[in-house]
Amino acid sequence: MQRGTNLGRLGGYNQAVILDAIRRAHEGVARVELVELTGLSPQTISNVVRRLVDEGLVREDRKAVSGPGKPRTLLKLEVSSRFAIGIHLDPALMTLVMLRLDGEVVASARHEMPVVGQPDRTVEAMADRVRELIAETGVAREKILGIGVAAPGPIDEPRGIVVGPPMLHGWERVSLREPLHKLTGLPVLLDKDVTAAAVAELWASERTTPENFAFIYLGTGLGAGVVLQGEVLRGSSNNIGEIGHYPTQLEVPECYCGRRNCVGMALAFRTLIQQGIDAGLFPQDQDLSGLAETTAAVSRLCMMAKDGRPEAVQICDRAAGQLGAAVAHVANLLDVERIIFGGPLWDGLVDFALPRLRREIQDRFVAHAIHGVVVEGSGLGHQVGALGGACLVLDHALSPKASGLLLGSRT
Ligand SMILES: [Zn+2]
């Protein structure tokens, strides 16, 4: 059953199908080709295209001549006719982006998270940052389709609530969607950060065949976003991808789940820093008071590993080995063609961790006689969560896929 939403699609199903076909044709597409691509009648195409042109979403471009008959007018997406805003809520940082209809970034911003433990203030700050972003770009408000929030899970999506994410202390049950909608007047969607990251990858993909991949998100938490046969999977309650509790062979500090061998804890900032202290890489009184301090220390550890310092290489390589073994299970469970790593911690790890991860995953991949599994880093960088938030909005407004309708804000 589809839920009501205050972020509607731009027109009906046929319009979404036609807009999708125009969006994908970078060089433009003629009406006659749309008939072929969509299976809709010439009359329907003609009516819908006229409406899209009237609404400023599509423009008539140059004429193309091919073969006999009169030249065909090519239709193109009017990329600056609408915009989407994405916010990634991370325990340490709030990242915002604004995208055009074709997914290009027109503006972005990063802010330290204000006063963790006071969710009301954070939601107000989110609204303020959105207003600043809109003012900075000069984009007319009515052109903004909505805001997509990528938040650490678990989330209670039907209620628009974040439910006690492990690193956001004081956020036991925090309503995000309705307050942000009230403060900004814009439609708001909410999804898990890892799922949003997978949506961003899907939008960035140039592949013509349906995608099959898992996006492994490395940040203050560890999670997976999943795309199979070109569809983003979300699970029964939008909380898919909690891989942080896969067991490792290491004894690591106690996880919030109560166990002492969770892979998420093996990769947790504090675990890695403690190993650095034990190895003499950091002073015994290393400042671990806040997220900014721990994030900076992990970046330093990654730099030391990159520079070849043996103790740091050993710590990071061991973490990568454990991660690779866990992710191999994901690859086998889902029979994916690609494993994509990304997120804030990934940037530091990529250089020396990728070969080890490739080895661990590919050695364990069972279907290798049928097809390989590509293991790579995301090209979307540290903004991937925020990009995903904005792509949720674009997906919801533009995509004819049913899954694009599952997230919505009831008002
Ligand atoms: Zn655990």
Residues whose N, C-alpha, C, O or C-beta is under 5 A from the ligand:
A	BS01	ZN	G244 H245 C255 C257 C262
